[in-house]
């Protein structure tokens, strides 16, 4: 999706996220660095590297009563915020073969 966004095939992404387990082989980090330099940076799309520890820390900052299932899914109906673009109150978005809203 990063490459498609950077090349204007998809709308420009605000950022890309790499969920870092800390156990990836060195080649994965080298590839990520290459993507960052050759695709993301020239397109002005930052790559955010997020670890499980950072996610756990942010969960502690959530307000009381936050619905963790909804946060995990993006929205209550299970489609992520980027896939529900264009949704109106009257009609749910249609999805293509890849689960993207169209």
Secondary structure, DSSP 8 states (H G I E B T S, - for coil): -HHHHHTTSS---SEEEEEE-S---HHHHHHHHHHIIIIIHHHT-EEEEEEHHHHHHHHTTS-TT--HHHHHHSSTTS--GGGGTT--SSS---B-TTS-B-
